[in-house]
Amino acid sequence: MNKKVKILLAYDGSEYADDAVRDLKRAGLGSEVELLIMTIADLFLPPPIEEEVEDASPKYVPEVVKHAQAGAKHKLEEAQCLAKRASEEILSMFPDWQITWEAKAGSPAWELIWKADRWKPDLIVMGARGLSVFGGRLILGSISQRVLYEARGSVRIARASYRTDKPVRILIGVDLSSDSQAAVDAVCNRQWPDGSEVGLLAVVDSVLGMICDPTEPSAVKWIEVADEKDWYNVRVIFEPTAQRLRSAGLHTEILIRHGHPADQILQEADTWGADCIFVGAKGTRGIDRLLLGSVSSAVSSRAHCSVEVVRKDSEQTGTGKR
C-alpha cells in the first residue's frame, strides 16, 4: 500500500496563494494525499472579554479593548472563510484527497513553522508572495522566505505556470551531494503525467565534488572539469541517475553548463521552459546546518517558475508509481 503524503498548504487568499493551489495539479502528488490548509490572520488576539457575573458589579471594559476584540474576531472569521473556500476548491480538483483546514491568529511564518514541527508534513506548499521586483525577477515575500529558511522539511514555492495543458518539465540541479540525491528521489517518487520531461543539470566551474562514501558525506573528492573535453566524465557520472529517472517513466536528458550554479540553473529554467526546479537544500560546498545553501536560496528567491527545495532529513514526498 502506498504511503499517504502529508502536505501543509499556506493560504491567505492572495493571487500568490491561488497560484499555489493551481500549482498542485502539476506537482505530481498522486491521489494518496492528506492536505492541511492553514490560513493565519496576522494579528495579536486580545484576551476574551469576561462575561458579567450575576449579582456582581458590572466590569468596566474600555472601548478600545472592545473595538480590538471585535476587529480580531472579524479577521479570524475572514481567515476561516478563506481556508474553507480553498478546501472546497481543492477538493473539487482532487476528490480523493483527505482535506482539512485550520484558521489561526498570530505571526504567519512562525505559526506555519510551529505547525510543521508538530504535524511533520512531507511537504510545505506556499506562494511566493513577491511584492517587489529586482533585476526583472520576483523576490520572495518575508513570510515565504522565513518558512523556507527555517522549516525542517521540504518546501515548495509555487508560481503561476503558463503550460497547464502540456506535460510537466522538471529541472533538477545536481552536484552529487546527498541533498542533491534527495531532490532526485523526490522526483522519482512522484506520479507525473505521461510525456513529462526532466533536465538533469550539472553546473561545473573548475572542479566537481563527488561523495565517494555515502556513510561519510563530508568526505568529498574533487575532479577536474575545467575544460569541455572533461565533461564526458561528468556525463558518465550522472548517467545512472538519469537512468533512474527514465525507469520512473520520465524522459531525461543530462545538461552540463559552466558558470555560477544559481545563475545557470535560473537561466536554463527560463530557456528550457521548466515548470518546476528541484534543488537540494545544500550542495557539496554547503555546511551541515538547518538553513539553506546559497544556491538553493538564490534559485528559490529569483526563479520565474515553481521551486521545490528538498531537505534530505524529511521523508520524501510522493506516492510512487503503481
C-alpha angles and dihedrals in degrees: 000000000000118000115249110244118230115216128182112203121194110212129179103160095255124132088253091055089049088053088055091052093051091045090062088077090063099041097087093234100148126207103293097084134139106198126191116191115204123195115182125196105217098228145098109255109223117223113270119267107251117239116248114257117232113258091012127115112268111263114236113232117185115239091238090060091048090049093049092048093050092047093049091049091051093050092048090051089051089052090052091051091050093050092047091049092051092049091053092049094049092045089056088054096043110025092174095058122102103232131186131165138208133191122198141167120236144070104334099216096046094042089054093047091047091050093047092051090056104033092040101210120195089228139014114211123196141151122258093245089200112173102169134051127219123177091354094298131108114251120216119257118244095253095051091044094051093049091045092052100040106034115105095217139050119302130200117204103201125209132177117278125209094195098071094136095050135074115277119266113207125190116198119193107215134185104156093259118135090247090053089051089052089057090053090048091052091054093045092052096054130091107240128185117261112275095030115152136210128205109200102204122197115182115200133187115169101320138022122216120229126188102215098181116044089201090059105046091169091062104089126178116205121212126193114254101155094125130053089237087069093054092087086072090052091052091050091051093054098039095092089054090050090050091053090055092047089052087056088059098261123130101232135190129181115234122194122193135172124227142043109352099225094046093048094047091051093046093047092048090055095043095043094043097238119191091200140007120215118201136165117247091244135015134212090286095049125100125239100263139117098253126082127273117243095256097051090043093053094043095049091047099046108030122115092213133052117292127203116198109200122205113201096217093063121081107261117254119241141080098230130233118303 
